[in-house]
Amino acid sequence: MRAEWKSKPLGQATTFLNGLWKGEKPPFVTVGVIRNTNFTKDGSIDDSDIAWLDVEAKKFEKRKLKFGDIILEKSGGGPKQPVGRVVLFEKDEGDYSFSNFTSAIRVNDSRELDFRFLQKFLFWKYTSGVTESMQSHSTGIRNLNADAYREIAVPLPPLAEQQRIVTILDETFAGLGSATANAEKNLENGQELFESYLNSAVGQKRVGWMDKKLSEICEVKDGTHDSPKYVERGVPFVTQKNITKEGLSLSDVRFISETDHQNFYRRSNAAFGDILISMIGANRGMACAIDDRTIFSIKNVGLIKASPNINHEYLLYFLKSAVAQEYIRVASRGGAQEFVGLTKLRDFPIFVPPQRDQLALVAALNELLKKMSQLRATYRQKLDDLNELKQSILRKAFSGELTSLSRATKEAAE
């Protein structure tokens, strides 16, 4: 921060307001309540699903949002999203408030501090990881240390300088936003291209291909139906949550004892080269190969044993195709959490080409997948670079190093 700039603790420069609970005592008034789910990653409000609630008129009087208020997420978050996000409220009509999981921050003196400047400063503090050290680290809801947050030193350059910085950041981030959207769209297009080729390659029966049930060409099992006692260290216990598009993920797996594993393992006997497929929940039908020799047990997961009757790479590609996913959708049953039963999984219809065609299809799909993986890596690096550039520009802005609009826009373009 420049030596000539003043600063002030956030708690002295602003007033904090507590969020609103649902009303219990009349009279009531219907208001739009901003919640954590309305926060976007760029620090703005998504008002497409604002909750309209009946709240106590008396409590609302002190919690009505004003144009220029900053809403702070004080509770929520998670392992990949620390608590402390901020959004700017810019509505000048209507009755709006904010939930009890948030606080409103209101500038005390608009002649001293521009609310847009403050919101961008607090947004930078969040994205640079400052608030992560201010949160409770429980496994459930995370809470922000309000006292520590209020002690954040807010830079106070002259008001005209604050407004100039806001203008630079708005114009620069508009360009960065377009570049980011283009990179994300290219990632999406690449995935759609691969899926389109996959569906045309394996999802349409051709001359010489046979119709088979999965159980006719492979052994199909499922995991334990029991709920074991988890232990701190032991054998990984894989559930449907560990099956991802990228493969089997053991990053957040839980563990069971060796004794429980021995009892469960006899049932499924998962091994290298087998295929796992989720049988329950939102990702049912998602499949992945066991590509290392890690020993584990499974639950709510189907196990398709490697078989000489079919190339297991071809089988995995087929299970990921649109025709296979449609079968999973139709075969699912249940209420709140739909599932596919073992019988339906064994009856899974599959097109089986001759072995030579299987190998040719696998080779073509592997080559395309390799190219798509390289493309994804390129665009993910581009997104990382854009995010780093954004952080660099924010750091310069609040340390007094952002001297011109042309420099910032040039950095964004590069």
Order of alpha helices (4+ residues) and beta strands (2+ residues): beta-alpha-beta-beta-beta-alpha-beta-beta-beta-beta-beta-alpha-beta-alpha-beta-alpha-beta-alpha-beta-beta-beta-beta-beta-beta-alpha-beta-beta-beta-beta-alpha-alpha-alpha-beta-alpha-alpha
